[in-house]
Amino acid sequence: MLKILFIFCGIAAFVFYYGCDPVLSRAVPNSAHLASNWIVQVLSNKIPSLAGICLASLITFSMSQHSIGIVSLKSLIIYDVIK
């Protein structure tokens, strides 16, 4: 589901930037800032709180991935100490 959302966002950003290059026109400093620039320019103008929701979802995803890693490390250590 998340992959489909990323693919849709990539296609929408491609359609938005088709015909102009914001990196060459110096609208963004480098190509790594294209996604954040697209969220701020396009999505936040239509839905004002969408930039915050995107940031919160990225932080939530990162925290859940770290939590999974910590739990698996804990179970590995407990398994090795007990056995």
C-alpha positions as CSV (number, residue, x, y, z in Angstrom):
1,M,0.0,0.0,0.0
2,L,2.8,2.4,0.8
3,K,4.6,1.6,-2.4
4,I,1.4,2.5,-4.4
5,L,1.3,5.8,-2.5
6,F,4.9,6.6,-3.3
7,I,4.4,5.6,-7.0
8,F,1.4,7.9,-7.2
9,C,3.2,10.8,-5.6
10,G,6.2,10.3,-8.0
11,I,3.9,10.3,-11.0
12,A,2.1,13.4,-9.8
13,A,5.3,15.2,-9.2
14,F,6.6,14.2,-12.6
15,V,3.4,15.6,-14.2
16,F,3.7,18.8,-12.1
17,Y,7.3,19.4,-13.1
18,Y,7.0,18.3,-16.7
19,G,8.4,20.9,-19.1
20,C,10.4,22.8,-16.4
21,D,13.4,21.8,-14.4
22,P,13.3,23.5,-10.9
23,V,17.0,22.5,-10.3
24,L,18.2,24.3,-13.4
25,S,16.0,27.3,-12.7
26,R,17.4,27.3,-9.1
27,A,13.9,27.0,-7.6
28,V,15.3,24.2,-5.4
29,P,19.0,23.8,-4.4
30,N,19.4,20.2,-5.6
31,S,17.2,17.3,-6.8
32,A,16.9,15.9,-3.2
33,H,14.6,18.7,-2.3
34,L,12.1,18.1,-5.1
35,A,9.7,16.0,-3.0
36,S,9.6,18.4,-0.1
37,N,9.2,21.4,-2.5
38,W,6.3,19.6,-4.3
39,I,4.6,18.9,-1.0
40,V,4.9,22.5,0.1
41,Q,4.0,24.1,-3.3
42,V,1.2,21.9,-4.5
43,L,-0.3,19.9,-1.7
44,S,-0.2,22.5,1.1
45,N,-1.9,25.1,-1.1
46,K,-4.8,22.7,-1.7
47,I,-5.0,21.2,1.8
48,P,-3.2,23.5,4.4
49,S,-2.4,20.8,6.9
50,L,-1.1,18.2,4.5
51,A,2.6,19.1,4.9
52,G,2.3,18.4,8.6
53,I,0.5,15.1,8.0
54,C,3.2,14.0,5.6
55,L,5.9,14.9,8.1
56,A,4.1,13.1,10.9
57,S,3.6,10.0,8.8
58,L,7.4,9.9,7.9
59,I,8.3,10.2,11.6
60,T,5.8,7.5,12.6
61,F,7.1,5.1,9.9
62,S,10.7,5.7,11.1
63,M,9.8,5.2,14.7
64,S,8.0,1.9,13.9
65,Q,10.9,0.6,12.0
66,H,13.3,1.4,14.8
67,S,10.9,-0.2,17.3
68,I,10.9,-3.4,15.2
69,G,14.7,-3.4,15.2
70,I,14.9,-2.9,19.0
71,V,12.4,-5.7,19.7
72,S,14.2,-8.2,17.4
73,L,17.6,-7.3,19.0
74,K,16.1,-7.7,22.5
75,S,14.7,-11.2,21.6
76,L,18.0,-12.2,20.0
77,I,20.0,-11.2,23.1
78,I,17.6,-13.0,25.4
79,Y,17.6,-16.1,23.3
80,D,21.5,-16.1,23.2
81,V,21.8,-15.5,27.0
82,I,19.2,-18.2,27.9
83,K,20.5,-20.8,25.5
